[in-house]
């Protein structure tokens, strides 16, 4: 097996892992949502939990898909056109990651988490 086939296979494997994370995350988030509703949690609380769980799954899946794109573009065909397409894909996915992080945690990734005051 030559190097190009190995790299292509590695990129596809990481891409499949990203898709699997997205699907598994959606299934687990739906299960957690149903469990929250079954335990009589308020619908709005369960809904916000669902959105947070889905957002985390999407963030992780996007990270893996970016890795696959980088492997596939830089290692196999590093032309200026392909690098430009990769830059656009990474920019869009980075924007999505930032907005999802804001949605899930309520703060931008570069903001520090507020220390808990201990109930004061």
C-alpha positions in Angstrom: 0.0 0.0 0.0 1.5 3.3 -1.0 1.5 6.5 1.0 -1.3 8.2 -0.9 -3.7 5.3 -0.4 -2.9 5.2 3.3 -3.5 8.9 3.7 -6.7 8.7 1.8 -7.9 5.9 3.9 -6.9 7.7 7.1 -8.9 10.8 6.0 -12.0 8.7 5.2 -11.7 6.9 8.5 -11.6 10.2 10.4 -14.5 11.5 8.3 -16.5 8.4 9.1 -15.7 8.9 12.8 -17.0 12.5 12.5 -20.3 11.3 11.0 -20.6 8.5 13.6 -20.1 11.1 16.4 -22.8 13.3 14.9 -25.3 10.4 14.6 -24.5 8.8 18.0 -24.6 12.2 19.6 -28.0 12.9 18.2 -29.3 9.5 19.3 -27.9 10.0 22.8 -29.2 13.5 23.1 -32.7 12.3 22.1 -32.4 9.6 24.7 -31.4 12.0 27.4 -34.2 14.3 26.4 -36.7 11.5 26.7 -35.3 10.5 30.0 -35.6 14.0 31.3 -39.2 14.2 30.2 -40.0 10.8 31.8 -38.5 12.0 35.1 -41.0 14.9 35.0 -38.4 17.6 34.4 -40.0 20.9 33.0 -40.2 20.8 29.2 -38.2 24.0 28.8 -35.3 22.6 31.0 -35.4 19.3 29.0 -35.4 21.2 25.7 -32.4 23.4 26.7 -30.6 20.2 27.8 -31.4 18.7 24.4 -30.0 21.7 22.6 -26.9 21.7 24.7 -26.3 18.0 24.2 -26.8 18.3 20.4 -24.5 21.3 20.3 -21.7 19.3 22.0 -22.1 16.4 19.6 -22.0 18.8 16.6 -18.9 20.5 18.0 -17.1 17.2 18.3 -18.2 16.0 15.0 -17.2 19.2 13.3 -13.7 19.0 14.8 -13.3 15.5 13.4 -14.6 16.6 9.9 -12.1 19.5 9.9 -9.3 17.0 10.7 -10.4 14.8 7.8 -10.5 17.8 5.4 -7.0 18.9 6.4 -5.6 15.4 5.9 -7.3 15.0 2.6 -6.4 18.4 1.2 -2.9 19.1 2.6 -1.5 15.6 2.5 -2.9 14.4 -0.9 -3.4 17.4 -3.2 -2.0 20.6 -1.9 -2.8 22.9 -4.8 -3.7 26.5 -4.3 -7.3 25.9 -5.3 -7.7 23.0 -2.9 -6.0 25.0 -0.1 -8.5 27.9 -0.8 -11.4 25.5 -0.6 -10.0 24.1 2.6 -9.6 27.6 4.1 -13.2 28.4 3.3 -14.4 25.1 4.8 -12.4 25.6 8.0 -13.6 29.3 8.3 -17.2 28.2 8.0 -16.8 25.4 10.5 -14.9 27.6 12.9 -17.7 30.1 12.8 -20.2 27.3 13.4 -18.0 26.1 16.3 -17.9 29.5 17.9 -21.7 30.1 17.6 -22.4 26.6 19.0 -20.0 27.1 21.9 -21.9 30.4 22.6 -25.2 28.5 22.4 -24.1 25.6 24.6 -22.1 27.4 27.3 -23.5 30.9 27.1 -20.0 32.5 26.6 -17.4 32.8 23.8 -14.6 30.3 23.8 -12.0 32.9 24.9 -14.1 34.1 27.8 -13.3 32.7 31.3 -15.8 30.8 33.1 -17.3 32.7 36.0 -16.1 31.3 39.4 -19.0 30.1 41.6 -19.6 32.2 44.6 -20.7 29.3 46.8 -24.3 30.4 47.2 -23.6 33.9 48.4 
